[in-house]
């Protein structure tokens, strides 16, 4: 056990969707016939038991049900999983428990049951309030269904709500992007995630790319939307994440601050730090739901120990996404190395205008660095590509 | 075998007129290879030669032929290249021969390159035997082609053989003609050894391999052989002939052509054109050897990764061993780092050398825009030569810049003569001669070499639908209103992009180049200004506007591998670019000038 254990989160992957979206490169699979809910749940619980054993009694600070479309799972299944975590005495009393839901894929009245099971935060895949844009994105839902879903959430008294929005959509001008943001603000969520549509390999859009607005227009739309969100009290705390009243997504913040997390479910990734000196390992699970369910426990597809160069890169990669950036104290605790050699690189980047220092060990991306975050992050890439870190989504 | 039963000959043919196919028929007929070993066109041994359908380096094959007179003959076929850039190689191959087969396509007729090579053969005293090939083609016109040979080249074609290398028709008669019409070599087997090095190449296992023609005496395995120019002696490890397989012999005697291996490891150990003799019994005089060729086209060639510099230098030395026309000397560019200024015979030669370096030596290279050599008269009266635009001194110290002028001979069917004349006028050509010869027109033009090296050959082929052929020779230097055109990136002069151009075209060239560069330079974190300048005067400007952002924001449930791959991909893309100041410039941008030319 390290003297001050890092915060620990739990990610649960529920990989099925009604239909695969053409832009999506997540590990998701269209449901064929009926959902093998029972078998999958059994595999998840076996996986969970093994992972909690590894974590050696550390408390889980947050749980995130991601997908796929987790709202396709019954509240009873979600309840059984939360109970399983709690029964091991591992769930912090104030844990944040988030569930992703897609409009058009939630049964009526189900949110109240989810809440009863312990879910206290819901992330809704709105993407847009414009019917044409939803069609262009290949979404199954209509703006009307989004309204219904938001209404259901209010009725279930779930107030910690994130709305996922996309911009840079085919045919979307600045006014249209702003209109989506405006509608999202009107729904009074605690959190808005504002993502740019990007074309990823191994997606339908990659093979048949839609015509998108030009890069300059997208950049202008982003600025306009960020301003509107700020005016409405949404503080940008990460590249795509905006929160009201400090209600950030604690689960994601833990990733970005390079905390530890267990990953259960098909293709889920975990990261665990143990021992003194610190040993940090990554492991990931069988990607395909069928092979995940068929695999012996633990259903591990791969596992690797992270070396100093990888730790340094991933710490910076994640931390610089936050508007507050990183702190040198965190660096030592989370990578097991002195900041030493890294400081020179940080100073060079400060001279180049990419980073800002608070003079007290804190470093964050400047406005320029934030606009060119990929270039900034790439400066910390390990010298040579390492085959060790690969997993779901590769290939 | 008696020297009387040896025949050394080459085949002179235009590309695609069937030389390699005919050679394959000879090998098949004389049993050099089993059928299963007959990969099509054995003689073109480099991959590159086979892919491009051209022969670059001399190769030889020794054939055993049982003639109709009942005697057995050794026929040594020495291959020759068929492209305008390589006429120098042709004269080398011909130096080992007593005769040449002039192969002409029965449908296409005589082409300029064959005319030039045929004259080289006649000048070197070779017996030329005309062969009309592809007589099986429906469009074949052997009588017309015979008339062309007589009118254009001026040799007797009444005895021309009519064959189809493809079907094998008449091939036997060609072999008989080689025996009957080409004289046997003359030489004294008892005299001290005199052997000419026709070609040398480097083999990683045995060291230098030389193709030699024994003129006098004989060379036995195990004898001590002296390379006359260096005075160094080597033990002859192996001698033999290509059948086309490498076949060892005890010795090679006067009149024979074959290979010689003496464990020479240093690549300059057996220079082409040198004479071999015996250490114990040297000959009095070396053979005349070959005339040095002057490269006409120069370009800077730089390794993309500076660590490759040493490998690059070694590769150039190895290539030069059997490519005497390749010149190089170290060059330092502020934009591209350390590399070499290389001299070539022409654009095809440049392309082939670059491809060989990349393919055979696994090097990644940037080649700058090629240039010809200019003659410079300074105000103090001294004359110098400039093969690198960035080396052109300030205008104040220049009295006159002179450009090379070539004399181009073009043969083209009447139907296309208008298009060819228009092309020559576009290229600032001056007509010297126009002659109707049967269906063909013979044109002679004077052209500025700078306008020819870039793309004249390609353009000529396209305006004449492939029917025109051409050959050229350097004529003279001539004063011209030339200026240096510089490209500036964010105010910094990029030496590797400078050009020497005509003053009248500087404005247009500068504008086109800057526009093309703007398309090729990717958007970066800041605005990039691209300017063209003549002296201190900016004549054109474009801006590559700054990228607004480069952020990818997805969150994959704690899996960073995809994000990492993306960043690595972006970084690898940058590694392939050259950093000029703080601006990243892709390789293609250094060749933008060529792309502008070819538009």
Interface residues (C-beta under 8 A of the other chain):
Chain A: X11 X13 X25 X26 X64 X66 X195 X196 X198 X200 X215 X216 X218 X219 X220 X222 X239 X240 X252 X255 X261 X263 X268 X269 X270 X271 X284 X313 X314 X317 X318 X321 X368 X370 X371 X372 X373 X374 X375 X377 X378 X381 X385 X389 X390 X391 X392 X393 X394
Chain B: X525 X545 X547 X548 X549 X550 X551 X552 X553 X554 X555 X556 X557 X558 X559 X560 X561 X562 X563 X564 X565 X566 X567 X568 X570 X571
